Amino acid sequence: MTRDAGVPPRRLALLGGGFSTDDDGLLDTWVLRHARGRRPSVCFVPTASGDAPAYAERFLDAFRARECEPSVLPLFRREPDDADLRAFLLAQDVVYVGGGNTANLLAVWRVHGVDRLMREAYEGGTLLCGISAGANCWAEGSLTDSFGPLTCLRDGLGLLPGSVCPHYDSEPGRRDSYRAAVAGGGLPAGWAVDDGVGALFTDGRLVETVTRRPGARLYRVRAGAGGEAGERAVECRPLRA
C-alpha cells in the first residue's frame, strides 16, 4: 500500500547478532546506516533481560564510540513520568531491543504502556530493531523458550505480520520446532533468522537482507501440503568491515 506524501515509512529490523554477540560491529553499523539523521539518537531497551546492568553497559560501551547519541531505557526502576517517557521514546531515531525473555518483555511493556508507545514511534518513523526476544516482540507471534521448552507465543505487538524464529541455525530444535509450529497452525507463516543475519522491513515488506557470516540466511517459512512446512532461503548480502 502506498503511503501518503510526507508520512514517514514504518521500518523495523530483525537482527541475528550485534554488540552483545559479535566483535566486528557489522550489524550495528548496518542499523545505523538506516537511521534518520547524521547523529541519530539510539535507545537500548533491555527489558527482556530484567534490565541487566552489564547488558546496558555493554551497549553503551559499543555505541559511545559511534556517530550517535546512545541511551538506555530501564523499566524495572522507573524515573521519568509517563509524559516524559512518551516524549523520550518518540524522540528516538532507533529503538534497539535486547534479548532475554520474550513473554516477560511483552508483559512489562504493557504494564508501563510501552507497547502503545512503540507503535506510535513506529508510525512516526523510528527504526525499531532487536535481537532474539528483541526480534520476536515485533511480530504477531514467535517461537520462544520464555517458559523453558520451545513453544509458540501468539502474543507479539503485530507490527510485523506473521511470526519470527530467531537462532534458527544455532540452537538445537529451533528449525524442527518452528517448521512444525507453522505446519500445524500454532504459528502463522513467518521469518526464521540465522545468527549473523539482518533483515529490514518497510511497511511490513522485506526490503533488504544482509549477513556477517558466510552461508547464513533468512528463511520464509509457510505451511504446505500434507502437513509439512516449506522454507525458502533469502539470499543475504555479505557485510564487510
PAMAR-395117 format. One line per field, with one value per residue (C-alpha): chain; z, y, x. Coordinates in Angstrom, 1 decimal, always signed. Layout:
BEGIN
chaine: [A;...]
c3: [Z;...]
c2: [Y;...]
c1: [X;...]
***
This chain:
BEGIN
chaine: [A;A;A;A;A;A;A;A;A;A;A;A;A;A;A;A;A;A;A;A;A;A;A;A;A;A;A;A;A;A;A;A;A;A;A;A;A;A;A;A;A;A;A;A;A;A;A;A;A;A;A;A;A;A;A;A;A;A;A;A;A;A;A;A;A;A;A;A;A;A;A;A;A;A;A;A;A;A;A;A;A;A;A;A;A;A;A;A;A;A;A;A;A;A;A;A;A;A;A;A;A;A;A;A;A;A;A;A;A;A;A;A;A;A;A;A;A;A;A;A;A;A;A;A;A;A;A;A;A;A;A;A;A;A;A;A;A;A;A;A;A;A;A;A;A;A;A;A;A;A;A;A;A;A;A;A;A;A;A;A;A;A;A;A;A;A;A;A;A;A;A;A;A;A;A;A;A;A;A;A;A;A;A;A;A;A;A;A;A;A;A;A;A;A;A;A;A;A;A;A;A;A;A;A;A;A;A;A;A;A;A;A;A;A;A;A;A;A;A;A;A;A;A;A;A;A;A;A;A;A;A;A;A;A;A;A;A;A;A;A;A]
c3: [+0.0;-0.9;+2.0;+1.8;+0.9;+3.9;+6.0;+7.1;+6.2;+9.0;+9.5;+11.6;+11.5;+12.8;+14.0;+14.4;+16.2;+17.2;+20.0;+22.5;+20.4;+17.8;+17.9;+14.4;+14.9;+11.3;+12.1;+14.3;+11.6;+9.2;+11.6;+12.0;+8.2;+8.1;+10.9;+10.1;+10.8;+10.8;+14.5;+15.4;+18.9;+19.7;+22.7;+24.1;+25.8;+28.0;+29.4;+28.3;+30.4;+33.5;+32.8;+33.4;+34.2;+32.4;+29.2;+29.3;+29.9;+27.0;+24.7;+25.9;+25.6;+22.0;+20.9;+22.6;+20.1;+17.2;+15.5;+17.5;+20.8;+22.8;+25.8;+27.9;+28.9;+32.1;+33.2;+36.4;+38.1;+36.5;+36.9;+34.3;+34.5;+31.7;+29.7;+29.8;+28.7;+25.7;+24.7;+25.2;+23.1;+20.3;+20.1;+19.3;+15.8;+16.6;+19.4;+19.9;+22.0;+23.7;+24.1;+27.0;+27.9;+25.2;+27.3;+30.2;+27.9;+26.5;+29.9;+31.3;+28.3;+28.5;+32.2;+31.5;+28.3;+26.3;+23.8;+22.7;+22.6;+20.4;+17.9;+18.0;+17.4;+14.6;+12.9;+13.3;+11.5;+14.3;+13.2;+15.6;+15.8;+18.1;+18.7;+19.9;+22.2;+20.7;+17.3;+18.4;+20.0;+16.8;+15.1;+15.7;+17.3;+17.8;+18.8;+22.3;+25.2;+27.6;+29.6;+29.3;+26.4;+23.0;+22.5;+20.4;+21.7;+19.8;+21.8;+19.9;+19.0;+15.5;+13.8;+11.5;+10.0;+10.8;+13.1;+13.9;+14.9;+16.0;+16.3;+13.5;+12.8;+16.2;+18.9;+18.9;+18.0;+16.6;+12.9;+13.5;+16.2;+14.1;+11.0;+13.0;+14.6;+11.3;+9.6;+12.4;+12.7;+16.1;+14.4;+11.2;+8.4;+9.1;+9.1;+10.5;+11.2;+11.2;+13.6;+11.8;+9.6;+9.5;+7.8;+7.2;+6.6;+5.4;+5.9;+6.6;+3.4;+3.3;+1.5;+2.5;+3.9;+5.0;+6.8;+8.6;+8.3;+5.1;+4.5;+7.0;+5.6;+6.3;+5.6;+4.7;+6.3;+5.3;+5.8;+2.8;+1.6;+3.6;+7.0;+6.1;+6.3;+3.4;+3.8;+1.2;+1.7;+1.1;-0.2;+2.1;+1.0;+2.8;+5.2;+5.1;+7.5]
c2: [+0.0;+3.5;+5.8;+9.5;+12.0;+13.3;+10.3;+8.5;+4.9;+2.4;+0.4;-2.4;-4.8;-8.3;-8.9;-12.2;-10.5;-7.2;-5.7;-8.4;-11.4;-10.1;-8.4;-6.9;-4.5;-5.0;-5.5;-2.4;-0.3;-1.5;-0.5;+3.0;+3.4;+3.1;+5.6;+9.0;+11.9;+12.2;+11.6;+9.5;+9.0;+5.3;+3.9;+0.4;-1.3;-4.2;-5.2;-8.9;-9.3;-7.7;-4.5;-6.4;-3.7;-5.4;-5.7;-2.0;-1.1;-3.3;-1.4;+2.0;+0.9;-0.3;+2.8;+5.7;+5.4;+5.7;+8.7;+8.5;+9.6;+6.3;+5.9;+3.2;+2.9;+0.9;-0.1;-2.0;+1.2;+4.0;+7.5;+9.7;+10.2;+8.9;+12.2;+12.2;+8.5;+9.2;+12.3;+10.3;+7.4;+9.4;+11.5;+8.4;+7.6;+4.0;+1.8;-1.3;-4.1;-6.7;-10.4;-12.4;-13.5;-12.5;-13.2;-11.1;-8.3;-8.0;-8.2;-5.4;-3.2;-3.5;-2.6;+0.6;+1.4;+1.0;-1.3;+1.6;+4.0;+1.6;+1.5;+5.3;+5.6;+3.1;+5.1;+8.2;+6.8;+5.5;+2.4;-0.4;-3.4;-6.1;-9.5;-12.7;-11.5;-8.1;-9.5;-11.7;-8.9;-7.0;-9.9;-11.4;-14.5;-16.2;-19.4;-18.8;-20.5;-18.0;-20.8;-23.3;-25.6;-24.1;-23.2;-21.0;-17.5;-15.8;-12.6;-10.1;-6.5;-7.4;-4.6;-7.3;-9.6;-13.3;-14.9;-14.9;-17.5;-16.4;-18.5;-20.7;-22.3;-22.2;-23.6;-27.3;-27.9;-24.4;-25.4;-28.5;-26.9;-23.8;-25.7;-27.9;-24.9;-23.3;-26.5;-27.3;-23.8;-23.0;-20.0;-18.1;-18.2;-16.1;-15.5;-17.6;-15.8;-17.4;-15.9;-13.2;-12.0;-8.7;-8.2;-4.8;-4.4;-1.3;-1.1;-4.8;-5.8;-7.2;-4.8;-5.8;-8.8;-8.8;-11.2;-11.1;-14.9;-16.8;-19.1;-17.6;-16.9;-15.6;-18.1;-17.6;-20.5;-21.3;-24.2;-26.5;-29.6;-32.8;-31.2;-30.0;-26.6;-25.3;-22.9;-20.6;-19.2;-15.5;-14.6;-12.1;-9.5;-10.0;-7.2;-6.2;-4.2]
c1: [+0.0;+1.3;+1.7;+0.6;+3.3;+5.0;+4.2;+7.5;+8.0;+7.5;+10.7;+11.9;+14.8;+15.3;+18.9;+20.7;+23.6;+25.0;+27.1;+26.1;+27.3;+29.7;+33.1;+33.1;+30.1;+29.0;+25.3;+25.2;+26.9;+24.3;+21.5;+22.9;+23.2;+19.4;+18.8;+17.5;+19.9;+23.6;+24.0;+20.9;+19.5;+19.7;+17.9;+18.6;+15.7;+17.0;+13.6;+13.8;+16.9;+15.4;+17.3;+20.6;+23.2;+26.1;+24.0;+23.2;+26.8;+27.9;+25.6;+26.8;+30.5;+29.8;+27.8;+29.5;+32.4;+29.9;+28.4;+25.2;+23.6;+23.1;+20.8;+19.2;+15.5;+15.1;+11.6;+12.2;+13.3;+11.2;+12.3;+10.5;+6.8;+4.5;+4.7;+8.5;+8.6;+6.4;+8.5;+11.7;+10.7;+9.2;+12.4;+14.5;+15.7;+16.4;+15.0;+17.2;+15.7;+17.8;+17.4;+16.1;+12.6;+10.0;+6.9;+8.2;+9.2;+5.7;+4.1;+6.3;+5.8;+2.1;+2.0;+4.0;+2.2;+5.4;+3.6;+1.5;+4.5;+6.4;+3.6;+3.4;+7.2;+7.0;+4.2;+6.4;+9.4;+11.6;+13.5;+12.7;+15.1;+16.3;+17.9;+16.3;+13.4;+14.0;+13.2;+10.3;+8.4;+7.5;+5.7;+2.2;+3.8;+7.1;+8.9;+10.3;+11.9;+10.3;+8.7;+11.6;+11.0;+10.5;+6.9;+4.6;+3.8;+1.0;+1.3;+3.5;+2.9;+1.9;+3.8;+5.4;+2.7;+3.3;+5.8;+9.5;+12.0;+15.5;+18.6;+17.3;+20.7;+22.4;+20.1;+19.1;+15.4;+14.7;+14.4;+12.2;+10.1;+9.4;+8.5;+6.2;+4.5;+3.9;+2.7;+0.3;-1.1;+0.4;+2.1;+1.3;+3.8;+6.9;+10.6;+13.4;+16.6;+20.0;+22.6;+24.6;+21.7;+19.9;+16.6;+15.0;+11.2;+9.5;+5.7;+5.8;+7.6;+11.1;+13.4;+17.0;+18.8;+22.5;+24.8;+28.1;+28.5;+29.1;+26.1;+23.8;+20.3;+16.9;+14.1;+10.4;+8.6;+5.0;+2.6;+2.5;+0.6;+0.5;+1.0;+4.5;+6.1;+8.2;+11.1;+12.5;+16.0;+16.5;+20.0;+21.8;+24.3;+27.6;+28.7;+32.3;+34.4]
***
